[in-house]
Amino acid sequence: MTATPDELPLEETIDIRETADVATVIAGAFANNRPLYPIGGGTALAWGLPAVRPGIGLMLAGLNRVIDYPARDMTITVEAGITMQALAQQLATEGQQFPVDVPQAAEATLGGVVATNTNGPRRFGLGTVRDYVIGIHAVDGRGTPFQGGGRVVKNVAGYDFCKLLTGSLGTLGVITQLTLKLKPIAEQRTIVACAVSGWQTAEHLLQALIHSQTTPMAVELISGPTWSSLTEWPTGGPESVDGGLWLLAMLEGTEPEVRWMVNQLLGEWREQSIEQASELTPEQRSVVWPALVEFPAGEGPLVVRASVVPSATTQMMAAFREVDATCELQAHAGNGTVIARFGAFPAEGLSRTLVSRLQPLAAAADGNIVIMSNPGKSEMTPQSVWGGSDAPFQLMSAVKRNFDPKNLLNPGRFVYH
Amino acid sequence: MDVAPPAQLVARLRNVLGPDRVLTARSDLMAYECDGFTIEKNSPDVVVFPSSSEHVSDIVRVCNEFDVPFIPRGAGTSLAGGCLPVGGGVMIVLTRMKEILEINLRDRYAVVQPGVVNVWLTQALKETGYHYAPDPSSQGACTIGGNVATNSGGPHTLKYGVTVNHVLGLEAVLADGQIVRLGGPAEDAPGLDLVGAIVGSEGTLAIVTRVWVRITRNPQGYRTMLGIFESVEDATNAISEIIGAGIVPAALEMMDQGILVAVEEAFGFGFPLDAQAVLLIEVDGLEAGLDQQRDEIDRFCKQCGAREVRRAETVKERQQLWKARKQAFGAIGRLSSSYCTQDGVVPRTKLPQILASITEISQRYDLKVVNVFHAGDGNLHPILLFDERDQQQVARVLKASGEILEECLACGGSVTGEHGIGVEKIRFMERMFSADDLAVMRRLRDSFNPHNRLSPDKMLPTAGACGMEQTHPGRRAAL
């Protein structure tokens, strides 16, 4: 779903090299009423409503320095344009990580990941972006630089701008610098997988995991043609799901911990009459893990994400499968996150398929469905893109007006009314 | 309101709540004139006890109509004056909203009213294999609503995170009386993370009336150890070594000699009274990995000069060690009639430096200071002992506290890790944040609380107030 800045109505782009320049550019845009589109690696520009008002592309990937890395304190302070890959390489030198799995890590910038609140499979065991950002610097819609948090792992002084800006799609401020709390890299990692014969069986297995003695970092359910052909999966009972269905548990820890968990989980699954489960080989893992991380960025005429209570995960997957027999599905099943890459754009259109059928189903499971990418841009409305018409968008709009009174930061793309 | 509250206001509140849920008698109000931060006191004019979100909403609407300030309060265990009614007004005490509304194991969440005491939830989860992770030392008294307001921590936050990491959603009454729901049991609600903004906002953005919290799987096993050190520096070096090696203990707490003496007198655990510092270290997780971690920790402690590393061999021994840690504050009464607990944070590696500074400052002001704190997080709790009746001593405590916090800032830290700004630390906000930062914070507050009637004069200094010397902590904002 890589979009190029060409998809935005840009009159010009400005390459930012120094943090101070962000404030200068925004202050100038404020004076001249010119919209601004912050751009990091350009990997998530398909998010949100299509931009309409012409404006300036603020190119932030050049803002990529490491400012301070006190490894023993397990924190790092970096400029927001650093790519996820460069960040990971830096941290690996000290055996540490920022454990958020993001597609296209060579291009995706940390600032973009924070602005879009992008999370991957390990959100189940290790949490999400908001759990790791402990300090933030940004520039608001007037051109005023501001900061929240600090460089220590525990800090309750002042309002938590780290949380407020995470997932704000750059609409409250342009993020320039971030301080992260870090984790050690686990000694070992493996994946245990089994084929699942139907949606109900899958739900039973997920329920059993609630009381499992093991502690998986990721619990994934996958279904669809590209998954089927990815590797030689364990075989299961009679298949009742189009596109197949597999349950994967990713385990991390020390060598004895991982060995113990593999045996334990296989045993627990046998008690659930899953006889064919197995640990993936290193070769399989080297294909499967990247595929799990990259999945949301794959091509497709429509990519959406449902977030529901975990117990509704299989129901949501089944509903997607019913709407599109060829769609590719990935669920972070421990969290109730379901990503659907459609094989074909819904013939009945988004209003009848997504808005009238799928979104109410998600709402009934306390959740929502948002569009991650729709290259054709048809039927992109606030309801289809962001769902949740009864969410407190008015209150959010009041916050937006106080941060960006002229509505210049990513205008018209987020949830505000 | 310096005079009695208008009879009409009281009548309207009684109308909403019934006569026995509105207090106005001076003698009744006195119990609410301060919280755990006792140096500063001011009485509210009215105290009300709602039992539903609708009650809270109605109370807020009445307060707006009469243009009086209003402030929420839980159990009043704040150590920073978070519940101090600076400008008087109506205090909304939420302790009668104390129902655990739902426990949903399948979807790993619970829904509670704000007056639910922290430990009640973990008790309610006892047979389920799950617990509620944030565990402030006051967890037997403090409420989850109060934990949300201050974003409370506790010993086990080193591994499990603070309150905000466990809050999925909120129902809240806004400053205009509107009831909103933010987030909920499903993750990734579209739009801004207003849950994240409200947690830790110290009651200045909204009054939380319902909380969706994440519940956490109990670990399979624990290994709890007590490292005994000849010097504070050796102990802090051991912390650095342990964490530097990639071990993230569930908890890593330090007690210095001063507090050990008090705890030993109170509980008689057999702590060595001549040790300069002890580390209470706990690792948890899979049994398969615990002995290895325990042995590594043992080795690091001894490498750093630990005289001895004791192990809790039984569940009872583990509980005793934790009892000693969590009730350490209660034992301070044996050392002094009054005490002031500070709450600073430094990067973990700066612990030796800050602890040396604290010793130097306490000597210079001729005060006794003891330390019991969350060492793994770099979150200090120096406890300054004094006699409240001696005004000179009170003044020295204030000055020494200020210098300790200044040192935390000089080390690249913060003036509060988990207690909040309240009124106590308002003057430090300008040291930590620029005028622009504070202006943006005020704008966020204005988005929620435009007339500033909700918890006025808390957390943010009043714009343009000039520097005045404090005689009492925290009063500047009220000027």
Interface residues (C-beta under 8 A of the other chain):
Chain A: P70 A71 R72 D73 M74 T75 G95 Q96 N117 R123 G127 T128 R130 D131 D140 T144 P145 F146 Q147 G148 G150 R151 V152 V153 K154 N155 V156 A157 G158 Y159 D160 F161 C162 K163 L164 T166 G167 S168 L172 K183 P184 I185 Q207 I210 H211 Q213 T214 T215 G253 T254 P256 E257 R259 W260 M261 R305 S307 V308 V309 P310 S311 N335 G336 T337 A365 D366 G367 N368 V370 W386 G387 G388 A391 P392 F393 L395 M396 A398 V399 K400 R401 N402 F403 F414 V415
Chain B: N104 L105 R106 D107 R108 G129 T150 N151 G153 T157 G161 V162 V164 N165 L174 V180 R181 L182 G184 P185 A186 E187 D188 A189 P190 G191 L192 D193 L194 V195 G196 A197 V199 G200 S201 R217 Q220 S240 I243 G244 G246 I247 V248 G285 L286 E287 A288 G289 Q292 V345 V346 P347 R348 T349 H374 D377 G378 N379 G412 G413 S414 V415 T416 G417 E418 H419 G420 I421 K425 F428 M429 M432 F433 S434 D436 D437 L438 A439 V440 M441 R443 L444 R445 D446 S447 F448 M459 L460
